[in-house]
Amino acid sequence: MQATFYSTIGVLIGFLVNALLMPKLLTAEQVGLLSFLGSLSSIFSGLFAFGLSLVILNIFPKYQKENLNGLYTLVLLITVLGIVSAVCVYYGGNDLILKDKNEALSYPYFSTGFIIICAFRILFRNNDSFIRMMKNTVLGTVLESLIIKIIILAALTYYYLRADKPFDIVFIFFVFAMSFPGIFSQFYLWAKGIRISSIKKALTDIAPLKNQVLSLAGYGILNAFGVRIIMEVDRVMVSNSLGLDSNAVYSTAFLFGAFVNLPANGIRRISSVLISNAWNENKLDTISDIYKKSCINLSAVGFYLLLGVWLNLDAVFSFLPAEYGNGKYVMLLIGFSYLVDMTFGVNNEILATSKLYRFTTYFMGILIVLVISLNTLFIPIYGINGAALASLIALISVNIFRYIFIWKKFDLQPFNWKLGVIWTLGGLLFLLPMGLPEIENAFLSIAFRSLTLTIIYWSIIYFLRISPDINDIVIKNLKRLFGR
């Protein structure tokens, strides 16, 4: 619960910082530069952490408390190797990583900032896995989801108050913010008594587990790198093909679309535990019930959030510079991508916790190929809308593949008439703006449209009894409100 709370607060602050304040205070090229820096370092850290998160998760319990220094020595050794490898690949493949239209290298401190951030993100990724196995699951969430955003918010506040507006200050703060989790996690481990021990002894201790470690590391690299590619490669490719200013518009619009996915993470985290237990007890009916409910509940909430953003998009964009209005259809396509992903429910969690868990890696590979190839095809033709369209097609495709695979292998099929009602209702309510009056004041417009949507949408969902879970939540809250 603590992790979820801090994560939610971090998302809200991050939305304020990245979607509203940055576009208002910085130029589009500056916003695009910071977004590109964050995306590229995220991809590199996913690859050059060398899959240690999965390795630590599996072999940590095999170590006695007094042997943790040996395990951590090995982790730190591989982390250093990963950092060195990342630096070599960056400088060796600079021409391949940054294309002519990407102005990032024209900023004199970009490469230095990238290397610093990349090194500490790799360190944090591996340290956090070690810390979580030491039964502190909250620290990493606080550092990555909350503290980073607070530091950047402080930087933007300081920048706003400065009369001369030096972007270098924001850049330095950004580098520090992105590096801070790695720095703090290292001091935390030292404070907990974790020390570097004999490298020779560490290698001797791990020798019996060599084959398991190599196998886990391989899957860990594919999964971690795959997730980073799927989440970040579109921004890198937009920057390289269209420039940093286009990436600023795309990244900002992406955040509005990604807002639709906000409730899905919590539901998936809880569901994965329940599904894992159900597999262990061979309760296929329980898994089927969770699968069906996840499709209904996530679709209902996802459509509501997508409609809410869509109805208020013009009012929200009125707070931003005019050029950001070009991201309107990016927001719609990204939001629709996440809605599709939510409609297919917890299919990935079912597969990941089953005896066929290795197929999650294969589907990840399919998704990576689709995302990169479709971005390569569509961005030159459709610009930033092409990147969003690539995400939509890739997510639809891989979800259909997973759906069919789970249906054939486990005889689980979650769709029913209720999903048809949700999608029909959502489709009709996309026409709602035509029947609403125009209100000049943006705040009043947002309040009026959101209230109208909420009353119409949730009244229909409630009275048609689309989701018993949602109806129960409504009844409980009404009882609390009216004291009955």
N, C-alpha and C positions, 0 to 999 in steps of 0.2 A: 504493500500500500504506500509506503514512504517513497519508493522508487517511482511509482505511478504519479504520485502527487508532484514530486520535483520535476519529473519529465513533462507533465502537463504545464506547469508554470514556465518551464524552459521553452516549450513550444510557443506559448503566448508571448513571452518576451522576445523570442526569436522572430516571431511574425511581426511584432512591432518594429524591431530593429531592421530586419532584412526587407520586409515588404513595404514599410511606410517611411521610416526615418532615412535609411540609406538613399533611396531614390530622391528623397526631398532635399537632402543636404549635399550629396555628392553628384558629380557628373555621371552620365551613363557609362562612360568609358572607365571611370574609377570603380563604379559598382561592378561592372563586368570583370575588371581586373581582380578584385577581391573574390568574386564568385569563382572565377577560373582557378585562382590560387587554391581555394578550398577544395574544389572538385579534383584537381590534378593531384594534390597531396593526399586526398582520400583514396584515390585509385592506387597510388604508389604504396601507401601504408597497408592497403588490403593485400597487395601482392607480396611485399617484402617483409611482412610480419611472419612469413613462411609457415602459416597455418598453426602457429603455436597455441592459439586459443583452444583449438580442438584437442591438441596434444595434452595441454595442461589439464583440461577438463577430465580426460580419461586416465592419465597416469598419476595425477596428484594424490588420489587416495592410496596408491601403492607405496607412498613414501611415509615413513614415520616422521613425527614432528621434529626430531633432532636431525633429520636428513634434509630438511627443507632448504638449507643453505646450499647444499649440493645441487638440488634441482634448480634453484634460482640462478646459480652460477651458470648452469647450462643454458637457461632461458636468456640470461643477459649476454652470453657469448653469441648465441644465434641472433639476438636482437642487434648486436653490433655488426655482425656479418650482414644482416639485412639492410642496415643503414648504409654501410659501405657499398653494397650492391646497388642500392637505390641511387646513390650519388653517381656511381659509374655509369649506370644506364641513362640517367638524366643528361649528363654531360656528353656521353658517347652517342646518344640518340636524339640530341637537341633538334636537329633538322627534321626528324620524323615527328617529334612530339609537338612542336610549335610551328605552324604554317605561316606563310607570308602575311595573310590577312589578320593574324593574331598579333596585336601590338604589345603583348605582355613584356617581351624582351626589351622594348624601348624604354620601359621603366627601369632605372638603374639598379634598384634594389630587389628586383623580382627574384632572380636566381638565388640570392642569399636568403631571402625570406622563405622561398620554397624549400631549400635544403634544411633550414632550421625547423620549419613546421613538420616536414616529412619525417625527420629524425625523431622528434618528440612524439609524433602521432604513432609511429611504429613502437616506440618505447611504451607509450601509454596502453596501446592495444594489448601488448603482452603482459605488462604489469597488472593491468586491470583484471585479466583472466586469473592471474596468480592471487590477487587480492580477493576476488570473488570466491575462490576456492578456500580462502582463509575465513569465509563466512561473513564478509562485508560486501553485500550486494548493492548497497546504496551509494557508496563513495563514487564509483565510476559514473553513475547516472547524474549525480549532483555536479561533478566536474564537467562532464561533457554536455549535458543538457541544460545546465543552469549557469554555472560560473562563467563559461565562455561567453554566453550572451550578455551577462552583466558587465563583463570587462569591455566588450564592444560597445554596449550602451553608454558606459562611462566615457569611452573614447569619442563617441559621436556628440555627447553632451559637451565635452571639453572643446571639440572642434567647432561646435555651434557658438560657443562663447568667445572663441578667439576671433579677433577682428581680421587677422591676415589669412585665416583659413588654410593652414599648411596640411596638404594631404599626407605628407610623410609621417605626421603624428598619428593619423588614423592607421596607416599601414603598419607602423611599429607596434601600435596597440593590438592590431589584428594578429600580427605574428606572435606577439606575447600571449594573447588570449588562446590561440589555437595550440600553442606549445605548453600552456600552463598545466593541463591535466597530466602530461608526461612528467613535468618537473615535480609536481606535487606528489604524484604516485610514487616516485622514486624516494622522496624524503619520508613518505608514509611507511614504506617497506623498511627503510633504515630504522625508523622510530620503533617499528615492531620487532626489531632485533634480527632482521634478515641481513646476512652478510655474504660477501663473496668468499668462497672456499677454494680448495685445490681443484683446478681444472682437470687434472689427471684423474682425481678421485671421482669427480662428477661424470666424466666419460666412462669410467669403469662401472659406476653404479647403473648407468643407463644402458650399458651394453646388452644385458639380457632382454631388454625391451626394444632393441633396435628395429626389428621388423615392424612391430606394432607402431612405433613412433613414426617411421617413414610412411607407413600406410595412412595413419591419421593426418600427418602433415600434408600429404598429397591431397586428401579430401578437404582438409582445412584451407589450403591455398585456393583450390577451385571454388569453394563456397564463399570465402571471404572476398576474394578478388572478384568473383562473379557478382556478388551483391553490390560492391563498389562500382563496377562497370555499369550495371543496370541503373543505379541511382545517379551516377555522375557523368557518364561518357557523353550524354547528349549536350551538356554544357561545354565540355571540352571541344566537341566537334562543331558546335555553333560558333564558339570563339575562333576556331581555326578557319572556318569557312566564311563566316560573315563579319567577324570582328567583335571586339569586347563590348561595344555599345549594344549590339544585337543580343549578346549574352546577358546583358543587364536586363533588357526587356523580357527575355525568355525566362531568366531565373526568377524575376519578380512575379511574373504571371504564373510560373510553375508553383510558387508557394501558395497562391490563392487556390489553384487546382488541388494541390496536395492536402489542403485543409479538409477536404472530403474524407480523407483516409484517417483522420485523427482518432476516431473511436475504435478503429480496427485493431490497432496494436495491442491495446489492453485486452480485448476479447480474445485475440489469438494467443496471447501469453497464458491466459487462464485456461483456454480450451486445450492447449498443447499438453498441459499437466493432466487434465481430465482424460484426454484421449490416450495418453501414454499409460495411465492406470487401467483404462478400459482394455487396451491391448493386452496388458499383463494378465488381466483376469478373463480374457477372451470374451468380453461383453460387446459383441458386434452391434447389438440393438442400441446400446448406449452411444456408441460412436455414430451410428446412423441418426439418432435423435439430435446429437450435438451438431452434426453436419447440416441437417435440415434447418435447425433453429438458427445456426450461424448465417446461412444464406438469407433467410427471411429478415432477421434482425439487422444484419449489416446492410442489406439492400434498402431497407426502410430508412435507416438513419442516414446512409450514404446519399440516397436520393434527396432527402430533406436538406442536407448540407449543400449539395450541388445546386439545388434550386435556390437556396438562400444566397449563395455567392452569385449565381447568375442574375437573379432579380436585382441585386444591389451593386452589380459590377460598375455601372456607369457612375453611380454616386461615389464608390470607393476610388475609382480611377480619377475622379475629379480632384482628389487630394494630391495626386502625383503629377509630375511634368507630362505634357501632352504626348510625348513620344512613347510613353508606356501604354497608351491606349492601343497600340499595335499588338499588344499581347492578349487581347480579349479572347481570341479563338484558341490561343495556347491554353489559357485557363480552362476553357470549356472542354477541350480535347484531353488535357491531363486529368481534369476532374472526372470526365467520363471514363478514362482509363482506370482510375482507382475505383470508380463505381462498379465497373465490370469485374475487377479483381475481388471486390467485396461480395458481389452477387454469387460468385463461385465458392464463397464461404471459406472454411478452414481446410480446403483440400490439400494444401502444402503441409499443414500440421499433421493431417492424417497419414500422409505418405512418409513424412520425416520420422514419425514415431513407430512406424510399422516395420515388419521384417524386411520390407523392400525399400528401406530408407536410402539405399545407394542411388535409387532412381531420382531422388531429389537433385543430386549432382548432375545427372544426365539432362534433366529438364532445365536446370540452371544453364548448362552448356547450350541448349537449344535457344534459350532466351537471350543469352549473350550474342550468339550469332545473328539472331533476328534483329536485336537492337542496333548492333553496329552496321549490319548490311542495309537495313531500312533507313537508318540515319544517313548513310553514305548516298543512298538513292534519292531520298526525299528532300534533304536540306538544300541542295543546289537548285531544286525545282520550286519548292514551296517556302523556302526560308525557315524562319522559326516555327511556323505552323507545321512544316514538314517534320521537324524534330518531335513535336507533340504527336503528330499522326503516327510516326514510327513507334512511339511508346504504346499508343492505343492498339495498333495492329499486333505488336509483339505480345502484349499482355492478353489480348483476346485469344491469340493462337495458343500460347503455352497453357492457358487455363482450360481451353478445350481439350488439349492433349492430356492434361492431368485428370480432367473430369472423366474422359473416356477410359483412361488407364485404371483409375480407381473403380469405376463401374464394372469393368471387365474382370479385374483381379479380385475385388472384394464384394462385388454385387451391391455397392452403395450408390444410390441415386437420390439426390436431395431435392430436386425441383418438383414443384406442384403448382396448382392454380393460383395460390396466393402471390407467388412471384409475378405472375402475369398481371394481377391486379395492381401491384406496386409499380410495375413498369408502365402500365397503361395510365395510372393516375399521375405518375411523374411526367410522362410525355405530354399529357393534357395541360398540366400546370406550367410547362414551359411557355405556354401561350398566355399565361396570367398577366404579364406586363401590358398586353394589349388592352386589358380591361381596367387597369389601375390608373388613377390620375397622376399627372406629373407634379411633383413637389420640388420647388427650387432649392430649398434648404436641404443639403445632403444628409444631415443627421436626422431630420424629420422624415425624409424619404426612406432612409434605411430602417428606421423604427416602424414606420407605417407598413412598408412592404414585408418586413420580417414578421410582424404581428399577424398580418393578413394571411401569409403563407402558413404560419404555425397553426392558426385556428382551422383553416380549410384542410390542410394536409393531415394533421394528427386527428382531427375529428373523424375524417373518413377512415383512417387506419384503425382508430379505436372502435367505431361502431360496426365495422365489417369484421372485427375480431381477427385481423390479419396475424397479429402476434400476441399470444397469451402473456409472454414475458413483458412486452411493452404495456399491455393493458394492466398488468399487475403493478408496474411502476407508476402508471397514471393514478390508479386507485389509491395506492399507498400515499402518494404525494398530496392527493386531494384530501385524504383523511387527516394528514398532518396540517394542511393549510386551514381546514375548517374545523379541526379538533374533533372529528368523529371517527 
